[in-house]
Amino acid sequence: MSAKLDNPEYLNYMIRRKEEWDMYAIKEAARDDGIKEGRAEGMKIGASAALAAIALQMKLSKEPLEKIAGFTGLSAAAIAALE
């Protein structure tokens, strides 16, 4: 028995393989996009936490709310809520 495929069988085999490769590429691209989005969101959360920590230290040092807002970009209400 020969392991060789005739032309229509080989063509069908290659079509199935291409579909598998395409699906793999789609999944990998989606995973990579998800990782990038997750990192960006993590950086945003980390930056917000750092700004809040700075604002809290400035608030505890009795700096005016306007000055804290100017340095951190946080709203006066957000700064007032820090404890």
C-alpha positions in Angstrom: 0.0 0.0 0.0 1.4 3.4 -1.0 1.4 6.4 1.3 1.1 8.7 -1.6 -2.1 10.7 -2.0 -3.6 11.3 -5.4 -4.1 14.9 -6.5 -7.7 15.6 -5.1 -6.8 13.9 -1.8 -3.6 15.9 -1.5 -5.4 19.1 -2.4 -8.0 18.4 0.4 -5.3 17.6 2.8 -3.4 20.8 2.1 -6.7 22.8 2.4 -7.3 21.3 5.8 -3.7 22.0 6.9 -4.0 25.7 5.7 -7.2 26.1 7.7 -5.4 24.7 10.8 -2.4 27.1 10.2 -4.8 30.0 9.7 -6.7 29.3 12.9 -3.4 28.9 14.8 -2.3 32.3 13.5 -5.6 33.9 14.5 -5.4 32.5 18.0 -1.8 33.6 18.4 -2.6 37.1 17.2 -5.5 37.4 19.6 -3.4 36.1 22.5 -0.7 38.7 21.7 -3.2 41.5 21.5 -4.7 40.4 24.8 -1.3 40.4 26.4 -0.6 43.9 25.1 -3.9 45.2 26.3 -3.4 43.6 29.7 0.0 45.2 30.1 -1.3 48.6 29.1 -4.1 48.3 31.6 -1.7 47.2 34.3 0.6 50.2 33.5 -2.4 52.5 33.7 -3.5 51.1 37.1 0.1 51.3 38.4 0.5 54.9 37.3 -2.8 55.8 39.0 -1.8 54.1 42.2 1.6 56.0 42.1 -0.1 59.3 41.5 -2.5 58.6 44.4 0.4 57.8 46.7 2.1 61.0 45.7 -1.1 63.0 46.2 -1.6 61.5 49.6 1.9 62.4 50.7 1.4 65.9 49.5 -1.9 66.1 51.3 -0.4 64.8 54.5 2.3 67.5 54.1 -0.5 70.1 54.1 0.0 71.2 50.4 -2.9 73.0 48.9 -5.4 70.9 46.8 -4.8 73.1 43.8 -1.0 72.4 43.9 -1.6 68.7 44.4 -4.0 68.6 41.5 -1.5 70.5 39.3 1.3 68.1 40.0 -0.7 64.8 39.8 -3.6 65.6 37.4 -6.1 64.3 39.9 -9.3 66.1 40.6 -9.8 68.0 43.9 -12.5 65.6 44.8 -10.3 62.6 44.2 -7.5 64.2 46.3 -10.0 65.1 49.1 -11.1 61.4 49.2 -7.6 60.1 49.8 -6.8 58.9 53.3 
